[in-house]
Amino acid sequence: FPVTIEGGTKQLLDNLTLSVAPNIWNDGVTFDANSKLVTMEITGNNIATLQGNSITFYDLTVTGSSAWKKSELVFTTNGITVSHTLTISGNSPTNRILVNSATIGSNRTITANGTIAITNADFRDITGAGSASWDLSAQTDIGGGTLSGCSGITFPAAQNCFWVHSNDATSHNWSDLTGSVGTYWMTTSGGSTKTRVPLLQDTAVFDAASFPHSGSTVAQDMPR
């Protein structure tokens, strides 16, 4: 449901949670330091939208849906500023949230001047700015994936992920997980050391060692 918030400075005495398909629409909205956490909680097959210029949050948390692999936080205009704590959380390493511009090739800026906590998120056409650290490189299993058009954000280094099917003729999902790593993705060809389900910057490798048993199939169930 859309939420229109008039411009000006807002003080929230209680936490504000916008659920289902959360939208904030207006220009010049500021949630000041007296405000508590603003949460945009995506549920079901829905998308969160930030529409308006010069939107400033003190604390902002965005959480992805547990029911869909296509959760999105979409910026239709220039971007936002978060002055204290920014948290963006996808549901899992394979049920990820996409943070992106509504127009491919038109960049949007997130200015963060405090603390950033980002997990299980992919980015497209987003610039990370402000005094906070946009270094996501240490989060090798649950960190950020990058499509195109991003700047100011350090993502986990790209790597090769080798598919090694179990010794059977069944179908397994691309996204199957063992903890935070892929069940059938390995660090080497034919190896046994598990690695992450490929992020967007990775290379998925299917080679002669990928299928030790004839009749095996892979179900590619990831949207990106």
N, C-alpha and C positions, 0 to 999 in steps of 0.2 A: 504494500500500500504506500502511496506517496505521502511524505510528510513535508509540509511547507513551514519553514521557520523564518520569521521576519528578521531583517537585518538588525545589527546592533549587538551589544554585549549581553551574553546570557549567563546567569548564575543558576546552576542546578543544585538544589538542596539534596536531591536523591539521584542515584544513578539513573541515567536514561538508557533504556534498551529498546532498540528498534528491531523487530523480528519479522520473519517471513521473507518479504522482499523489501528490505529497508532502503529508503530514499531520503536524502536531505537536499532540498531545493531552495536556493535563494543566494543572493549576493551579500557580501559583507557581514557574515555571521561569525561572531567570536564567542566561544565558550571559555570563560576566563579561569584563573587559578582557583577561584572559589567553587568552581564546578567540579562535580565528581565525574567518574568515568562515563564516557559515551560509548556504548556498545552497539555495533551493527552486526546482528546475528542472522546469518543466512540459513534458512530452513527449506527443506524440500527442493523442488526444481526451480529455484529463484535466484535472482541476481541483485546485488546491492549497487545502488547508483548514487554518486555524488554529483549534483548538478548545481552549478553556481560558481561565482568567482570570489576570491578572498575569503574562503571558509577557514577559520582557525579553531583548532581544538586544543584543549589542555592535555587531556588523555583521550586516546582513541583506540578501541579494540575492534577488530573485524574478525569474525570466525566463520569458517566455511561449513557447508552443510555436510552432515553424515550420510545423506541419502543420495548424493549425486556426485559424479566426477567432474562436473562442469561449473562449480561455484565460481562466481566472478565478482570483483569489485571494479566498477566501471566509472571512469572520469569522463564526463561529457564536456567539461570546460577546462580551465587552465590547470587546476590542481588544488592542493590544500597545504596548510601549515599545521604541524603538531608541535606544541611548545614544550611538552614534558615527556610523555611515554606513548610510543606507537607500538601496537601489537597487531600482527597479522598472522593468523593461524589457519592453515588448511587442516582438514580432518585427519589425514594420514599421509605417509610418503607417496601414496598413489591416488588418494582422493584429495587432490590438491586444489588450491584456489588460484585463479588467474587475476592478477592486478594489471589493468590495461586501460588504454585510451579507447573511447567509443569509436574513434576514427583511426584506422590503421595508417601509420606514417605521421600522425599528428601527436607530438610529444606532450606529455603531462608531467608536472613536477610535484613531488612530495618533499616538502621542506620539513625536516625533523631536527629539532634543536635540543633534544634530551636523550632518552634511551630508546633503542630500537630492539624489538624481539620479533623475528620473522622465521616461521617454520612452514614447511610444506607449501610453498608458494612459488608460482611462476610469474614472470613479468614480461610485458610487451609495451614498448613506447613509453617507458617511465624513466624519468630522471630523478635520482636520489640526491637531495641537496640539504644544506643546513650544517650545523655543527656536530650532529650525531654521526656515529660511524656506520657507514653502509657496507661494511665488510662482512659478507656472508660466507666467505670461503671456507671457514672451519667446519661448517655444518655439512659434511660430506654426504650424509645419508638423507637428511631431511631439509637441506638448504634450498636455495633459490635456483630455479631454472630460468633460462633466458631465451626468449624468442628473438625479436629484433627491435632496434630503435631504443635500446636502454643505454644510459650513461650515468656515471657517478656511483654505480653499484658494483662491488666486487663479488662475483659469483664463484661457487666451487669450480675448480679447474675441470675442463672437459676430460673425459676418459673413455676408453674402450670397455664395453660391457659385453661379455661373451655368453651367449645362451648355451646351456648344457642341459638337455632334457633328461629326465629320469629314465631309467632303462625299462620303458614300457611303451605301449602303443596308444596311450590315451592323449587327450587334449589338456593342456595346461594354459592358464591365463598369463599373459605378459605381465600383469600386475601382481601376481601372487607374492605374498610377503612372508618372510620368516623374521619376526621382530620388525626392524626398520630397514632390512635389506631384502633383495629379491630372492625368492626361493630357487630360481633357475638361472640367475645371472651370476657369472663368475668373473674373477679378475684376469684369468688367462684362458686360452683355448683348451677345452676339455678339462679344465681345472675343477677344484672342489672348494676353493675359497670364495665365499659369497660376497657379492658387492651390491650396490644399490640398483634398483630398477632405473633404467636410463633416464637421466634428466634431459631436458631439451637440447643442451649443448653437447651431450654425449653421442657416441657412435655405438649403435647396437650391431653386434657381429653374429651372424649365423654362418658357420663354416662346417668343414667335414666332420668336426668333433661334436657338433651341436646335437645330433640325433643318433644315439647309439643303437636305437631300435627302429625298424621300419614301421611306417604307419602312424608316427607321432605327429601331432599338430599343435600349433600355437594359436590361441585366440587373442588377437590384438584388441584389448579392451580399454586402452587409454585414449582420451580425446585429443591429446597433443603429443 
